[in-house]
């Protein structure tokens, strides 16, 4: 979205058109565009409105009903924090006693919305004019939130009365390619975390693939997953890390609320300096557990194994095995791992596996893998599957040798 398109949408005619459009349907988009032109709507305005309608529909997965009243840029939506996670960010600042947060890279304002929503004053900045304008629209209902088109690193934080800082540096190039080197973030990660000398309550959202090497030793680094999808990591400094430095995994999952709906359950697994565990390694038991992705990224597989009462199949592979089913988490918290019952174990042999599946009439397989170079798509094509039965195969390494585990998911 460019500046002229945004200006058109913010005109009374444009805003009315955008909010009068039916729910976005890709299959009907061309017909709707044709109808709008036939009704005399300016083609450029119609295109801008339909683009926003499409972005709003896509944004609902992250922002729920809030998306229906917001404006987006494609890049801003891509980087926007999910609302359920942004709300937890806001609670950190609130619990730390922060009163005014500077969101130095606000994007379209998802985190700023959450900050303002819990009563914090917000100063949101973005270097892109169109993005800052979209954030201004998105924060229009919060008089305590101010948006500026500027470089957040140039702010005089003390003069602005800021006692909390948040940043979400851009991690993609203009061409859309992911950036993994923190020094290549925009702004560079070093420049942002240096601000903790001015404002101790500093939080930084980073990509979940950030390496452990080089992480600041005075931060809590937390990896976050939502319904099994690892969505971010965060660096939290000073009063925003009340349990002190270390690594943690925050697992969020939708669970039934008992009234026909659902609620978001949370679970945190963490380790501090000196709390490292050496995992047991042993033979395959009756059950297999795959730790949540946030647990794996945080390097807490050994801690998950201890909680599950299990051992690893291999010291370098994130599969845990137990002899008995692991107890259910207390208080309705989400599990730290997905469980399976082990039905069979065999050394990897394509011929033997094909015969095994053929004898059981297996026509559909789910293939999971860790520690093997086998490509699931290629293996599936080689299995010549026929039949009505289904199976779940786990390809992994045991005692240095490739194996196949035939498993079935545990209920719940």
C-alpha positions as CSV (number, residue, x, y, z in Angstrom):
1,X,0.0,0.0,0.0
2,X,1.4,3.4,-1.0
3,X,0.6,6.9,0.4
4,X,-1.9,7.8,-2.3
5,X,-3.8,4.5,-1.8
6,X,-3.9,5.1,2.0
7,X,-5.1,8.7,1.5
8,X,-8.0,7.4,-0.7
9,X,-9.0,4.8,1.9
10,X,-9.0,7.4,4.6
11,X,-11.4,9.7,2.7
12,X,-15.0,9.4,3.8
13,X,-15.8,7.7,0.5
14,X,-12.9,5.2,0.8
15,X,-13.5,4.4,4.5
16,X,-17.2,3.8,3.8
17,X,-16.5,1.6,0.8
18,X,-13.9,-0.5,2.7
19,X,-16.2,-1.1,5.7
20,X,-19.2,-1.9,3.4
21,X,-17.4,-4.7,1.5
22,X,-18.6,-8.3,2.2
23,X,-16.2,-10.7,3.9
24,X,-13.3,-11.3,1.6
25,X,-13.6,-14.4,-0.7
26,X,-10.7,-14.9,-3.1
27,X,-13.1,-16.7,-5.6
28,X,-15.4,-13.7,-5.7
29,X,-12.8,-11.0,-5.7
30,X,-12.7,-10.5,-9.5
31,X,-16.5,-10.4,-9.8
32,X,-16.7,-7.9,-6.9
33,X,-14.1,-5.7,-8.5
34,X,-16.0,-5.8,-11.8
35,X,-19.2,-4.9,-10.0
36,X,-17.6,-2.0,-8.2
37,X,-16.4,-0.5,-11.4
38,X,-19.8,-1.0,-12.9
39,X,-21.2,1.0,-10.0
40,X,-18.9,3.9,-10.8
41,X,-16.3,3.3,-8.1
42,X,-12.9,4.6,-9.1
43,X,-10.8,1.6,-10.1
44,X,-7.8,2.6,-8.0
45,X,-10.0,3.1,-4.9
46,X,-11.7,-0.2,-5.5
47,X,-8.3,-2.0,-5.8
48,X,-7.1,-0.4,-2.6
49,X,-10.2,-1.3,-0.7
50,X,-10.1,-4.9,-2.0
51,X,-6.5,-5.2,-1.0
52,X,-7.3,-4.0,2.5
53,X,-10.2,-6.4,2.7
54,X,-7.9,-9.3,1.7
55,X,-5.3,-8.2,4.3
56,X,-8.0,-7.9,7.0
57,X,-9.2,-11.4,6.3
58,X,-5.7,-12.7,6.6
59,X,-5.1,-10.7,9.8
60,X,-8.0,-12.4,11.6
61,X,-5.8,-15.4,12.4
62,X,-3.5,-13.1,14.3
63,X,-5.8,-10.3,15.6
64,X,-9.3,-11.8,15.6
65,X,-12.2,-9.3,15.4
66,X,-9.8,-6.3,15.8
67,X,-8.6,-6.9,12.3
68,X,-12.0,-5.8,10.9
69,X,-11.4,-2.2,11.9
70,X,-7.7,-1.9,11.1
71,X,-5.5,-0.9,8.2
72,X,-2.5,-3.1,7.1
73,X,0.5,-3.1,4.9
74,X,1.7,-6.6,3.7
75,X,5.0,-6.3,5.5
76,X,3.3,-4.9,8.6
77,X,0.9,-7.8,8.8
78,X,3.7,-10.3,8.2
79,X,5.6,-9.0,11.2
80,X,2.6,-8.2,13.5
81,X,2.5,-10.0,16.8
82,X,-0.5,-12.3,17.4
83,X,-2.9,-10.6,19.8
84,X,-2.7,-13.4,22.4
85,X,1.1,-13.0,22.5
86,X,1.0,-9.2,22.5
87,X,-1.4,-9.3,25.5
88,X,1.2,-11.2,27.4
89,X,3.9,-8.7,26.4
90,X,1.7,-5.9,27.8
91,X,1.2,-7.8,31.0
92,X,5.0,-8.0,31.5
93,X,5.3,-4.2,31.4
94,X,2.2,-3.7,33.6
95,X,3.6,-6.2,36.2
96,X,7.0,-4.4,36.1
97,X,5.4,-1.1,37.1
98,X,6.0,0.6,33.7
99,X,3.7,3.5,33.0
100,X,4.9,4.7,29.5
101,X,6.2,2.4,26.8
102,X,8.1,3.5,23.7
103,X,7.4,1.0,20.9
104,X,10.4,1.9,18.7
105,X,9.4,-0.2,15.7
106,X,5.6,-0.2,16.0
107,X,4.7,-1.5,12.5
108,X,1.0,-1.5,12.1
109,X,0.6,-1.2,15.9
110,X,-0.4,-4.7,17.1
111,X,1.8,-4.6,20.3
112,X,1.0,-0.9,20.8
113,X,-2.7,-1.8,20.8
114,X,-2.1,-4.4,23.6
115,X,0.0,-1.9,25.6
116,X,-2.7,0.8,25.3
117,X,-5.4,-1.8,26.0
118,X,-4.1,-2.4,29.5
119,X,-3.9,1.3,30.3
120,X,-0.2,2.0,29.5
121,X,0.8,5.3,27.8
122,X,2.3,4.5,24.4
123,X,4.7,6.3,22.2
124,X,4.9,4.3,18.9
125,X,7.3,5.1,16.1
126,X,8.1,3.7,12.7
127,X,10.5,4.8,10.0
128,X,8.0,4.0,7.2
129,X,5.5,6.8,6.6
130,X,2.7,4.6,5.3
131,X,3.2,2.1,8.1
132,X,3.1,4.9,10.7
133,X,-0.1,6.3,9.2
134,X,-1.7,2.8,9.3
135,X,-0.7,2.5,13.0
136,X,-2.2,6.0,13.7
137,X,-5.5,4.7,12.3
138,X,-5.3,1.4,14.2
139,X,-4.7,3.3,17.5
140,X,-7.3,5.9,17.0
141,X,-9.5,4.7,19.9
142,X,-6.7,5.2,22.4
143,X,-6.0,8.8,23.3
144,X,-3.1,7.7,25.5
145,X,-1.3,6.3,22.4
146,X,0.8,8.6,20.1
147,X,2.3,7.6,16.8
148,X,5.2,9.4,15.2
149,X,6.8,8.9,11.8
150,X,10.4,8.8,13.0
151,X,13.4,6.6,13.9
152,X,12.7,5.4,17.4
153,X,16.4,5.3,18.2
154,X,16.6,9.1,17.9
155,X,14.1,9.6,20.8
156,X,15.2,11.3,24.0
157,X,13.7,8.6,26.2
158,X,14.2,10.5,29.4
159,X,12.6,13.7,28.1
160,X,9.7,11.7,26.8
161,X,9.1,10.2,30.2
162,X,9.5,6.7,28.9
163,X,10.2,4.0,31.5
164,X,9.7,1.0,29.3
165,X,11.0,0.2,25.8
166,X,9.8,-2.4,23.3
167,X,11.2,-3.1,19.8
168,X,10.5,-5.6,17.0
169,X,13.3,-5.1,14.5
170,X,12.6,-6.0,10.9
171,X,13.9,-9.4,10.0
172,X,13.3,-9.4,6.3
173,X,14.9,-7.7,3.4
174,X,12.8,-5.4,1.0
175,X,12.6,-8.5,-1.2
176,X,11.0,-10.5,1.5
177,X,14.0,-12.7,2.3
178,X,14.4,-13.7,6.0
179,X,17.3,-12.2,7.8
180,X,19.0,-14.5,10.4
181,X,22.0,-12.4,11.4
182,X,21.0,-10.1,14.3
183,X,23.5,-7.5,13.1
184,X,21.5,-7.2,9.9
185,X,18.1,-6.5,11.6
186,X,16.6,-3.1,11.1
187,X,17.6,-1.6,13.4
188,X,20.6,-3.8,14.4
189,X,19.9,-5.8,17.5
190,X,23.1,-4.5,19.3
191,X,21.8,-0.9,18.9
192,X,18.5,-1.8,20.5
193,X,19.7,-3.8,23.4
194,X,22.2,-1.1,24.2
195,X,19.2,1.0,25.3
196,X,18.9,-1.1,28.5
197,X,21.5,1.2,30.0
198,X,19.0,4.1,29.6
199,X,15.8,2.2,30.3
200,X,16.3,-1.1,32.2
201,X,12.8,-2.3,31.3
202,X,13.6,-3.3,27.7
203,X,11.9,-6.0,25.6
204,X,12.9,-7.1,22.1
205,X,11.0,-9.4,19.8
206,X,13.4,-11.5,17.7
207,X,13.1,-14.4,15.3
208,X,12.7,-17.9,16.8
209,X,15.7,-19.1,14.9
210,X,18.1,-16.8,16.8
211,X,21.2,-18.7,17.9
212,X,21.9,-19.2,21.6
213,X,25.5,-18.1,21.0
214,X,25.9,-14.4,21.7
215,X,22.6,-13.9,23.5
216,X,23.0,-11.4,26.3
217,X,23.6,-13.1,29.6
218,X,21.5,-10.5,31.5
219,X,18.3,-11.3,29.7
220,X,15.5,-13.9,29.9
221,X,15.2,-15.3,26.3
222,X,11.8,-16.8,25.8
223,X,10.6,-18.8,22.8
224,X,6.8,-18.8,22.3
225,X,4.6,-21.3,20.5
226,X,0.9,-20.9,19.7
227,X,-1.0,-24.2,19.1
228,X,2.2,-25.9,18.1
229,X,3.6,-23.1,15.9
230,X,6.7,-21.4,17.1
231,X,6.0,-17.7,16.4
232,X,8.7,-15.7,18.1
233,X,11.5,-15.3,20.7
234,X,11.7,-12.4,23.1
235,X,14.6,-10.9,25.0
236,X,13.4,-9.4,28.3
237,X,15.7,-7.3,30.5
238,X,15.6,-5.8,34.0
239,X,12.2,-5.7,35.7
240,X,10.6,-7.4,32.6
241,X,12.4,-10.6,33.6
242,X,11.3,-11.0,37.3
243,X,12.7,-14.6,37.5
244,X,16.1,-13.4,36.3
245,X,18.3,-14.3,33.3
246,X,17.9,-17.7,31.5
247,X,16.0,-19.4,28.8
248,X,12.3,-20.3,28.8
249,X,9.6,-21.7,26.6
250,X,6.1,-20.3,26.7
251,X,3.5,-22.8,25.3
252,X,0.1,-21.4,24.4
253,X,-2.7,-23.6,23.3
254,X,-6.5,-23.3,22.9
255,X,-8.3,-25.7,25.2
256,X,-12.1,-26.2,25.8
257,X,-13.5,-23.8,28.4
258,X,-16.4,-26.1,29.4
259,X,-19.0,-23.8,28.0
260,X,-18.7,-24.7,24.3
261,X,-15.9,-22.3,23.6
262,X,-12.2,-22.3,24.2
263,X,-9.6,-20.4,26.3
264,X,-5.9,-20.0,25.9
265,X,-4.0,-22.1,28.3
266,X,-0.3,-21.2,29.1
267,X,2.6,-23.2,30.3
268,X,6.2,-22.0,31.0
269,X,9.3,-24.2,31.2
270,X,12.5,-22.4,32.1
271,X,16.1,-22.8,33.1
272,X,18.5,-20.3,34.7
273,X,22.3,-20.2,34.8
274,X,23.6,-23.4,36.3
275,X,20.3,-25.3,35.9
276,X,21.4,-27.4,32.9
277,X,20.4,-31.0,33.0
278,X,22.2,-34.0,31.4
279,X,19.4,-36.2,30.0
280,X,19.2,-39.9,30.3
281,X,19.5,-41.9,27.0
282,X,18.0,-45.3,26.6
283,X,15.9,-47.8,24.7
284,X,12.5,-47.2,23.1
285,X,9.7,-47.6,25.6
286,X,6.0,-48.0,25.1
287,X,5.5,-44.3,24.5
288,X,7.1,-41.5,22.4
289,X,6.9,-37.8,23.0
290,X,7.8,-35.0,20.7
291,X,8.5,-31.8,22.7
292,X,6.8,-28.6,21.7
293,X,8.8,-26.5,19.2
294,X,9.4,-23.7,21.7
295,X,10.8,-26.2,24.2
296,X,13.2,-27.5,21.5
297,X,14.3,-24.0,20.4
298,X,14.9,-23.0,24.0
299,X,17.2,-26.0,24.5
300,X,14.9,-27.5,27.2
301,X,14.4,-31.0,25.9
302,X,16.2,-32.5,28.8
303,X,13.9,-30.6,31.2
304,X,10.9,-31.8,29.3
305,X,12.2,-35.4,29.5
306,X,12.6,-35.0,33.3
307,X,9.0,-33.7,33.6
308,X,7.7,-36.6,31.4
309,X,9.7,-39.1,33.4
310,X,11.4,-40.3,30.3
311,X,14.7,-40.5,28.4
312,X,16.0,-39.5,25.0
313,X,16.4,-42.0,22.2
314,X,19.6,-40.1,21.2
315,X,21.4,-37.3,23.0
316,X,21.2,-35.1,19.9
317,X,17.6,-35.7,18.9
318,X,14.5,-34.2,20.4
319,X,12.4,-37.3,21.0
320,X,11.6,-38.5,24.5
321,X,10.5,-42.1,25.3
322,X,8.8,-43.4,28.4
323,X,7.6,-46.8,29.7
324,X,4.3,-45.4,31.0
325,X,2.1,-42.6,29.8
326,X,3.2,-39.3,31.2
327,X,0.8,-37.7,33.7
328,X,-1.5,-35.0,32.4
329,X,-0.4,-31.4,33.2
330,X,-2.0,-29.9,36.3
331,X,-4.6,-27.1,36.2
332,X,-5.5,-27.6,32.5
333,X,-2.1,-26.3,31.3
334,X,-1.0,-27.4,27.8
335,X,1.5,-30.3,27.6
336,X,5.1,-29.7,26.9
337,X,5.1,-32.5,24.3
338,X,2.8,-34.4,22.0
339,X,2.5,-38.1,22.9
340,X,2.2,-41.3,20.9
341,X,1.9,-44.9,21.7
342,X,4.6,-47.0,20.1
343,X,3.2,-49.9,18.1
344,X,6.4,-51.2,16.3
345,X,10.0,-50.5,16.0
346,X,12.2,-51.6,13.1
347,X,15.5,-50.8,11.5
348,X,15.0,-48.7,8.4
349,X,14.6,-50.8,5.2
350,X,12.4,-49.6,2.4
351,X,11.6,-53.1,1.3
352,X,10.7,-54.2,4.9
353,X,8.6,-51.1,5.5
354,X,6.7,-51.5,2.2
355,X,5.9,-55.1,3.1
356,X,4.8,-54.1,6.7
357,X,2.4,-51.4,5.4
358,X,1.1,-53.6,2.6
359,X,0.2,-56.4,5.0
360,X,-1.8,-54.0,7.1
361,X,-3.6,-52.3,4.2
362,X,-2.2,-48.9,4.9
363,X,-3.0,-46.3,2.2
364,X,-2.2,-43.1,4.1
365,X,0.7,-42.2,6.3
366,X,1.8,-39.3,8.4
367,X,5.6,-39.1,8.3
368,X,7.6,-37.4,11.1
369,X,11.4,-37.2,11.1
370,X,14.4,-36.1,13.2
371,X,18.0,-37.0,12.7
372,X,17.6,-38.5,9.3
373,X,18.3,-37.4,5.8
374,X,15.2,-39.2,4.4
375,X,12.7,-36.9,2.7
376,X,9.1,-37.7,3.7
377,X,7.7,-36.7,0.3
378,X,10.2,-38.9,-1.5
379,X,9.6,-41.8,0.9
380,X,5.8,-41.6,0.6
381,X,6.1,-41.9,-3.2
382,X,8.3,-45.0,-2.8
383,X,6.0,-46.8,-0.5
384,X,3.3,-47.6,-3.1
385,X,0.6,-47.2,-0.5
386,X,-2.7,-49.0,-1.1
387,X,-5.6,-49.5,1.4
388,X,-7.9,-47.8,3.7
389,X,-5.9,-47.9,6.9
390,X,-3.7,-45.0,8.2
391,X,-0.4,-45.0,10.1
392,X,2.0,-42.6,11.6
393,X,5.7,-43.2,11.0
394,X,8.6,-41.6,12.9
395,X,12.0,-41.8,11.2
396,X,14.8,-41.2,13.6
397,X,18.2,-42.5,14.8
398,X,18.6,-44.9,17.7
399,X,22.1,-46.0,18.8
400,X,23.5,-44.4,15.6
401,X,21.3,-46.4,13.3
402,X,18.3,-45.3,11.3
403,X,15.0,-46.7,12.6
404,X,11.3,-46.4,11.9
405,X,8.8,-46.2,14.8
406,X,5.2,-47.0,14.0
407,X,3.1,-44.9,16.5
408,X,-0.4,-43.7,17.1
409,X,-1.3,-40.4,18.7
410,X,-2.5,-40.5,22.3
411,X,-6.0,-39.2,22.9
412,X,-6.1,-35.6,23.9
